Amino acid sequence: MPAQRTAVQRVAGGGWLALLGGGEFTFGETVEADRAWMARVGPGAVAFLPTASGSTEYGDFFAAYLREGFDREVDAVPIFRRRDARRGKNLRRLAAAAAVYVGGGVTDHLIEALAEEPALATLGAKLGEGGVVVAIAAAAQACGVAARSIARGAALPGFGWLPGGVVEPNFDPGHDRRLRELLRAPGAAWGLGIPAGSAILLGPERQIEVVGTVFCIEGAEGDVAVLQASAVP
């Protein structure tokens, strides 16, 4: 399988967008990826969004993990529905955090709660102003121009943080059908396949850091290629 530098890109800004393919942090499956994005985070708490899962316990487990493994406090911000994404208190907590970690679950739930709401704009501003936004599994898929809906089996608009890009988490390069189908969505030109435990960090000036192995396909009929990182200071 060839190695490749591609036209992978994210929206402009001085921050970092970390996309994690999945894995159980309680079993240490994401620890290398978490070390990579944590190295980019300044002082302060990490805000956690449980939106995609709908679970308050998810935040408790993540808080214990980050506290024990990285000596970092977590502020679980209770955004589960659209009205939660408009509340001033929640917006202020997101804006004040050193980083925001968007947890996994169901992509539809995340997009329905955040799309066109102030909370999503707050996350976009953090990316633009030099902060860190982390998205795992279903949340990583939501960052593209399109995401797969589990309810309807069709593509729905994503957050658009990857111009022309889509993401398939928990990716197996031997089974790339779902990523290729997603690449047929309107506006999709390239796709990332991120296996569980792997991650890609997209920084300013098109810097790319890869943890583990990440794959890229350009076009629905393109070849699956191993994505190479760019030089990272």
C-alpha positions as CSV (number, residue, x, y, z in Angstrom):
1,M,0.0,0.0,0.0
2,P,1.6,3.3,-1.1
3,A,2.5,6.1,1.3
4,Q,1.2,9.5,0.3
5,R,1.1,13.2,1.0
6,T,-2.3,14.5,0.1
7,A,-4.3,17.7,-0.1
8,V,-5.8,17.0,3.4
9,Q,-6.8,20.3,4.9
10,R,-8.9,21.9,7.6
11,V,-10.5,25.3,8.1
12,A,-8.0,28.1,8.5
13,G,-6.9,29.1,12.0
14,G,-4.2,29.0,14.6
15,G,-5.5,26.0,16.6
16,W,-5.3,22.2,16.3
17,L,-8.1,19.8,15.3
18,A,-7.4,16.2,16.6
19,L,-9.4,13.4,15.0
20,L,-9.3,10.1,16.8
21,G,-10.5,6.9,15.1
22,G,-11.9,5.4,18.3
23,G,-10.9,3.0,21.0
24,E,-11.6,2.6,24.7
25,F,-9.6,5.1,26.8
26,T,-10.4,3.0,29.9
27,F,-8.4,0.2,28.4
28,G,-5.5,2.4,27.3
29,E,-6.4,2.2,23.6
30,T,-6.2,5.9,23.0
31,V,-3.3,6.9,25.3
32,E,-0.8,7.6,22.5
33,A,-3.3,9.8,20.7
34,D,-4.2,11.5,23.9
35,R,-0.6,12.3,24.6
36,A,-0.3,13.9,21.2
37,W,-3.2,16.3,21.5
38,M,-2.5,17.0,25.2
39,A,1.0,18.2,24.3
40,R,-0.7,21.0,22.4
41,V,-3.0,22.1,25.2
42,G,-2.2,25.1,27.5
43,P,-3.0,25.4,31.2
44,G,-6.6,24.9,32.3
45,A,-9.5,22.5,32.2
46,V,-10.5,20.4,29.3
47,A,-14.2,20.8,28.4
48,F,-16.0,17.5,27.6
49,L,-19.1,17.3,25.3
50,P,-21.1,14.1,25.9
51,T,-23.6,15.2,23.2
52,A,-23.2,12.2,20.8
53,S,-23.6,9.6,23.6
54,G,-26.4,11.2,25.6
55,S,-24.7,9.9,28.7
56,T,-23.7,11.8,31.8
57,E,-21.6,8.9,33.0
58,Y,-19.3,9.1,30.0
59,G,-18.0,12.5,31.2
60,D,-17.4,11.0,34.7
61,F,-15.3,8.2,33.3
62,F,-13.4,10.6,31.0
63,A,-12.7,13.0,33.9
64,A,-11.2,10.2,36.0
65,Y,-9.1,9.1,33.1
66,L,-7.7,12.5,32.3
67,R,-7.1,13.3,36.0
68,E,-5.2,10.1,36.7
69,G,-3.3,9.9,33.4
70,F,-2.6,13.5,32.7
71,D,-3.3,15.4,35.9
72,R,-5.9,17.5,34.1
73,E,-9.3,18.6,35.2
74,V,-12.4,18.0,33.1
75,D,-15.4,20.2,32.8
76,A,-18.3,18.2,31.4
77,V,-20.6,20.6,29.6
78,P,-24.2,19.3,29.5
79,I,-25.1,19.9,25.9
80,F,-27.5,17.2,24.8
81,R,-30.2,19.1,22.8
82,R,-30.3,22.2,20.6
83,R,-31.5,24.4,23.4
84,D,-28.5,23.4,25.5
85,A,-26.2,24.5,22.7
86,R,-27.6,28.0,23.0
87,R,-27.3,28.5,26.8
88,G,-24.9,31.3,27.7
89,K,-23.4,29.3,30.7
90,N,-22.5,26.4,28.4
91,L,-21.0,28.7,25.8
92,R,-18.9,30.5,28.4
93,R,-17.6,27.1,29.7
94,L,-16.6,26.0,26.2
95,A,-14.9,29.3,25.5
96,A,-12.9,29.3,28.8
97,A,-11.6,25.7,28.4
98,A,-8.0,25.0,27.3
99,A,-9.3,22.4,25.0
100,V,-12.7,20.8,24.1
101,Y,-13.0,17.0,23.7
102,V,-16.1,15.9,21.8
103,G,-17.0,12.4,22.8
104,G,-18.2,9.6,20.6
105,G,-21.7,8.0,20.3
106,V,-24.2,8.6,17.5
107,T,-23.2,11.1,14.8
108,D,-26.8,12.1,14.1
109,H,-27.3,13.1,17.8
110,L,-24.2,15.3,17.7
111,I,-25.0,17.1,14.4
112,E,-28.7,17.6,15.3
113,A,-27.8,19.2,18.7
114,L,-25.0,21.5,17.4
115,A,-25.6,22.3,13.8
116,E,-26.1,26.1,13.2
117,E,-26.1,26.6,17.0
118,P,-23.8,29.0,19.0
119,A,-21.9,26.1,20.6
120,L,-20.6,25.0,17.3
121,A,-19.6,28.5,16.5
122,T,-17.7,28.6,19.8
123,L,-15.8,25.5,18.9
124,G,-15.0,27.0,15.5
125,A,-13.7,30.1,17.1
126,K,-11.5,28.0,19.4
127,L,-9.9,26.4,16.3
128,G,-9.4,29.8,14.7
129,E,-7.9,31.4,17.8
130,G,-5.3,28.8,18.7
131,G,-7.2,26.4,20.9
132,V,-7.5,22.6,20.6
133,V,-10.6,20.7,19.6
134,V,-10.6,16.9,19.9
135,A,-13.2,14.6,18.3
136,I,-13.3,10.8,18.6
137,A,-15.2,8.2,16.5
138,A,-18.7,9.5,15.6
139,A,-17.6,13.0,16.5
140,A,-14.6,12.8,14.2
141,Q,-16.9,11.9,11.3
142,A,-19.2,14.9,12.1
143,C,-16.2,17.2,11.4
144,G,-16.3,16.5,7.6
145,V,-18.5,17.9,4.9
146,A,-20.8,14.9,5.3
147,A,-21.5,12.2,7.7
148,R,-23.3,8.9,7.5
149,S,-26.7,8.8,9.2
150,I,-27.4,5.6,11.1
151,A,-31.1,6.4,11.1
152,R,-31.6,6.9,7.4
153,G,-28.5,5.2,5.9
154,A,-27.8,8.3,3.9
155,A,-25.3,11.2,4.2
156,L,-26.2,14.3,6.2
157,P,-24.2,17.6,6.3
158,G,-21.3,17.6,8.7
159,F,-19.6,20.6,10.4
160,G,-17.5,21.4,7.4
161,W,-14.2,21.7,9.3
162,L,-12.5,19.6,6.6
163,P,-13.1,21.4,3.2
164,G,-13.9,18.6,0.8
165,G,-13.1,15.9,3.4
166,V,-15.0,13.1,5.0
167,V,-13.9,10.8,7.9
168,E,-14.5,7.1,8.5
169,P,-13.6,6.2,12.1
170,N,-12.7,2.7,13.3
171,F,-11.4,2.1,9.8
172,D,-10.2,-1.2,8.5
173,P,-8.3,-0.7,5.1
174,G,-9.5,-4.2,4.0
175,H,-13.1,-3.0,4.3
176,D,-13.3,0.5,2.7
177,R,-16.8,0.3,1.2
178,R,-18.4,2.7,3.8
179,L,-15.7,5.4,3.3
180,R,-16.1,5.1,-0.5
181,E,-19.8,5.5,-0.2
182,L,-19.4,8.6,2.0
183,L,-17.1,10.0,-0.7
184,R,-20.1,10.1,-3.1
185,A,-21.8,12.6,-0.9
186,P,-22.1,16.2,-2.3
187,G,-19.0,18.2,-1.8
188,A,-16.8,15.2,-0.8
189,A,-13.4,15.0,-2.6
190,W,-11.1,13.1,-0.2
191,G,-11.5,10.9,2.8
192,L,-9.6,9.9,5.9
193,G,-9.8,6.4,7.3
194,I,-8.7,6.4,10.9
195,P,-8.4,3.1,12.8
196,A,-9.2,2.7,16.4
197,G,-6.2,3.9,18.5
198,S,-4.9,6.1,15.6
199,A,-5.3,9.8,15.2
200,I,-4.5,12.7,13.0
201,L,-3.8,16.2,14.3
202,L,-4.4,19.1,11.9
203,G,-2.6,22.3,12.8
204,P,-2.1,25.8,11.4
205,E,-0.3,26.2,8.1
206,R,-1.4,22.7,7.0
207,Q,0.7,20.9,9.6
208,I,-0.2,17.3,10.1
209,E,0.8,14.9,12.9
210,V,-0.2,11.3,12.7
211,V,-0.4,8.8,15.6
212,G,-0.4,5.2,14.5
213,T,-1.5,4.7,10.9
214,V,-4.1,6.9,9.1
215,F,-5.3,6.2,5.6
216,C,-6.5,8.6,2.8
217,I,-8.5,8.1,-0.3
218,E,-8.9,10.8,-3.0
219,G,-12.2,10.3,-4.7
220,A,-14.6,7.4,-4.4
221,E,-12.6,5.3,-6.9
222,G,-9.1,6.3,-5.6
223,D,-6.5,4.1,-4.0
224,V,-6.2,3.6,-0.3
225,A,-2.9,5.2,0.8
226,V,-1.1,5.6,4.0
227,L,-1.1,9.3,5.0
228,Q,2.3,10.8,5.8
229,A,2.7,13.5,8.4
230,S,4.2,16.9,7.5
231,A,7.0,18.4,9.5
232,V,5.7,19.5,12.9
233,P,7.7,22.0,15.0
